[in-house]
Amino acid sequence: MTVQVFCYPEDAVLTGPGPLCELAAGLGADAIAVAVRYHPARRWFARHGVVRHSSPGITYIRPAEHRYGRLRPLAIAADEEIAALRELREEAARHGLAFHAWTVMLHDDPVVAAHPDLAARTLDGTPTIHALCPSNPDVVEYAAALVADVCEQLGPDLVELESALYAAWDPSYVISLELAPLTGTARALAGQCFCDACARLIAELGHDPAGLRRQALHQDGIGALRAVRAHGVRRVIDAVTTAAHERGATVRPLIFDEPEMAALQGAAPEAFEAADRVGLGCGALTGGALAERFGGLAALAGDRPLLASLNWAPDRTGDRFAADVRTVLEAGASDIALYNLSLVPEGALADLAAAAGAAVPR
């Protein structure tokens, strides 16, 4: 059983790498999962009363140029944040914390803009501006190179893989203007990509790309489409896991969506066979809704050990947070992640400690 807290390198700048690790350990965490690559966001660091923006595809290491082929990270963090991340990695070991590299992989606006032919598309054929399509071998190569670079520079114990799947319709950092919002299966299918690379992969698997796209437009053929996506994700997970294992790290893909959406992004037991663990994002769901979400996503993870990621919220006070931790443990979680140490207010630290204590009584 491991309890981890998510956080950002900017928090290491604001709090100090040593004090931040001391805080995490004092709350009962065994690991600290730090963003080493991230998506665009405006973040309110409540404990410090400051706002910090992350630019699209922000990378908190200086990429080793020899490591990459056609694609490479383009948005690099400031020197202060890069230095703070490196020191945080050293301080984690001193405080007895495992260090997890939280890596947003295939969502990267600058790389997509530089390589529009590799962009994921929506079902109507429109290219996205934020997501790379994992059906393309260049994208798989890039993902493996990125993980190898992170592992060689930071030596993480584990790489947390966010956005390693096919793009969903609406990640939280893409504003979707919908007066008649898509729902249910239609929403899950709207983000499906049928780019040239997808068409080649679909044909290799014995399906007609145009026919499968027509079926998706009519909300049919979903089983075949799920199998195709799982095969594509498996190629990514196999490649990045090999890169991580060769450098002494383990790998945990993260799933943050409803089960129907996640399955059409390629989440499936066969996709994750090479991975060491799988993480399931449960957000601020509680009670029966929490158990239902965890169970639905767990069915897509196969027999991998499962992490349940739970968000702090103002009404999720200590007792309620602890009860929700017990709910996912009873449902089969073997690890707990608490989101997010960098964002919670000072008064919420006791709630995080209560949640950690419910996972590993001390």
N, C-alpha and C positions, 0 to 999 in steps of 0.2 A: 504494500500500500504506500503510495506516494501522494502527498498533497503539494501542489504547485500553485504559485501565484504568477499571473501574467503581469508584465510591466514594460515600460518603454525606456530607451536609453536616456531620453531627456530627464527622466526621474533620477537617474544616476547623476546627472549634472546638477539638478536642483537639490537633491537630498545628500548626495555624496555616495560613491559606490559602496564604501564600507558601511556607513549607517543604513543604507537601503537594504543591504544583505542582513544586517543585524535586525532590522525591523521585520523582514520576512521570516527569519528564523524565530524571532520572538513570538510571532503569531502562530507558530506551529508548522510552518512550511518546511518541506524537505527539498524543494527544488524551486528555482526561479526561471521562468520562461520569458526571455527578453526578445523583443522585436528586433531582428537583424535586417529584415526587409519588410516594408509596410506599404499600405495603400493610402490614398488621399484621405485626410481627416482633419477636422478641427477638434482638438482635445482640450478639455477643461481639467487641469491638474488641481483638483479641489483642495488638497492639503497645502498647496503653495499659493493658491489664488491666482494662477496664471493660465493663459492660453498658449498652446503650442500647435502649430500646423505641421502636418507631414505632407510633403509634395508627393505626387503620384510616383510609385515605384521607388521610393526613397530607400537607399541601401546604406547601412551603417558600417560597412567595411569598404576599403579601397580595393576594387576588383583587381585580381592578378591577371593582367592582360593575356598572358600566355595560356591561361586556362580555357579561354572562350574561342568559339568559332565565329559563325556569322552573327550571333546575338551576344550581347553583353549588357550588364546593368549600365544605365545612363544617368540616373539621378543619384548623386552621392551626397551623404550627409556632411555637415560641417565638421571641421577637425575636432572641435570640443566634444561633440557627441561620439565620434569614432573613438577618441581617446577614453572617454568615460565608459564606453561599452567594453573596451579591452580591460580596463581596470576592474570593472564589475565582474568580468569573467574570473579574474584572479581572486577577487574578494569572495566570490561564491565558494570557492574551494576552501578558503580560510575559515569560512563560517559553516562548513559542513553541508553546503547546499549543492545539489546537482545543478548543472547549467544546461538549460534547454534553449536551442536557437529557434525562435519563433519566426518562420520564414514564409512570407506571402510570395508565392512562386510565379504563377502564370498571369496574374493581374498586374499590368505594368504599362500605363498609358504611353510613356516616352518610347519604350521598345516597340509597342504596337504601331505608334506613329511612324517610327523609322522603318518598320517592316509590315506595311499594310496587307501584304499578301498572306501573312501568317495570322491575321486577326480572326478570332472566332466571329461567327455570324448568328443572327437571329433567324427564325424559321422562314421569314420572308426574304432572306438573302442579304439583309443589311449588315455590313460589318460593324462590330462593336468598336469602341474607342479605347477599351481598357483591358481586353482579355486576349491572350494568345490561344490558338487552338491546339490541343495536345495530339491531334491526329497527325500533325506535321512532324517528320523526323527531326527537323532543325529545332523544334520546340523541345522535344524530348532530350536532345543533346544539350540544349541550354539549361534545362532543369538539372540534369546530372552535373554539368559544369558548375552551376551555382552552388549546389550542395557540396561538391568537392571543395570549392573555394571557401565556403563558410566553415567547413570542418577543418581545413588546413590552417585557417587563420585564427579560429576561436577554440578549436578542440572541444566542441560541445559533447555532453553525454548523450543527448538525444536531439534530433531535429524535428520540430513540430511543423508539419507541412500544411499550410493553409493555401487554398486555391490551387490544389494539384489536380482537380477534377475539371470536367467540361464546365463552361460558364453557365450559370443559372440566369434566369430572366432578369432578376433585380437584386444584385448585391446591395448591401446597406449604403454604400458610398456612391451609388449611381442613382441620381434623382430621376424618377420615372413619372412623367406627367400623364395621368390616365383619368379621364372623366368617366370612362366606362371600364373600370379595372378588370383585368383578366383574373380569373379565379380557378382553383382546382387544377384539373388535368390540362386545361387550356393554358394556364399560366406556366405549368411545368414544361409544356411542349413549346411555348413561344420562343424560348431561348435556344432551341436546338439548332446546331450548326450543320450545314450540308455544303461546306466549302469543298474545293477540289481535293484537298487532302482527306477530308471525311469521305468523299465519294470513292476515292481509291481504296480506303480502308473498308468501306462497306462492301465494295465489289470483291475485295480479297476474301471476305468472310461469306461470300456466296449470295449476297443480296443485291437487288437492283436499286441503286441510289435514288433514282427518280421515283421509283415505285414506293420506296420507304418514305421519302419525303411527302409524297401524296397521301400516304396513310397517316403520317403525322399531322398533316393539315386537317385531316378528318378525324383526328384523335383515335386512330387505329394503328395496329402494328407495333404497339408499345413494347411488347415482350422482345421482339427482334431488335428494336432500337436500344433497349436497355442492355442487351447482350453486346451490341456493337460498342456502346459507350464503355462498358466494363472492360472490354478488350483494349480499347484505347488508353484508359486509365492504367490498366495493368502494365502497359509498356513504360509509362512514366514512373510508376512506383518501382518496377523492377530496376530501372536505370538509376534512380536516385538512391535506392536502398543499397545497390552495389557500391555506388560512390561513397556513401556514408560508412558502410561496413568496412571498406578498405582503409578507412581513416579512423576506425575505432568508435564510431557513433552508431546509435540505433535510430530508427525512423518511426514517426507516428503521423499518418495522414489525419487531418481534421475534417469533420463533416459538420457544416453549419446550415442546416435547412430542414424543411419538412421531409419525411421519408420519400414521398412520391417524387418530389423535386430532386432529392439526392440520388435516387435510383436512376433518373434520367440524366444525371451528371456523370454517371459511371460508377457510383458507389455500389459495390457488390462483393461478396466473399471472395470470388475469384480475382477481383481487381487488387485485393489487399493481401494476397497470399505471401508475398515477399516481405511485407511490412512487419515490424516487430510488434506494434500495437496500433490501435485506432482510437481517435478521440471523437467524442460525440458532443456537439454543442447544444445545450438545453436552455440557454439564455436565462430568463427570469421566470420560466414556467414553474409551477408549484403543484403539489398534490397529485391528483389523478392525471392532469394534463402533462405533468413532468414525467410520470411513469410511462404514459402512452408514448410520448416523444422518444424517450430513451429506448423503450422496447422496439419501436419501429425502426430506429436507426441501428440498434444492435443487430437486428436481423440482416442488415446490409454489411455488417463487419465480419461475419463468419466467426471463427474461433479465436480471433485475436483478443488479447487482453484489452479491456475497455476503460478509457478515461471519460468521466462525465465533467463537462465544463459548465459551471453555474455562475450566473451574474449576480453581483450584489445589486440591490434596489432599495430605495428608501423604506419600503414596507417589508423588506426581507430582513428583519431584525434577527438578532442572535438565535433565539429559540426556533424561529421559522426556518432560518438558514440551516441550522443543525438538523432539523427534521427533514428538510429536502435532501441533505447529504445522506441521511439514513435511507431515504426512499430509493435513491439511485444505487446505493450499496446493496440493498436488498434485491434490487433488480439485476444485479450482476456487475456493477462497476468495480474495477480493481484499483483505480486511481481517481483523484479528484483534482480539478483545476478551479481556482477562484479568480473571477474576472471583476475588477482589475485593480491591483494594488496602487497603480499610478493615478487612477481616476477617483477612487473613493475619498470621501471627506474624512477628516480626523476622527469624527465620532463613529465612523463605520468600522474602524479597525477592530473593535471588540466583536463585531458581527463576524468578521473574517476569522478571528480567533475561535469563536464558537463553532463555526463551520469546520475549521481544521480539527478542532478537538473532537467533533462528532465522528470524523473519519478515522482519526488515530488517537484514541483516548490516552492522555499522558499523565 
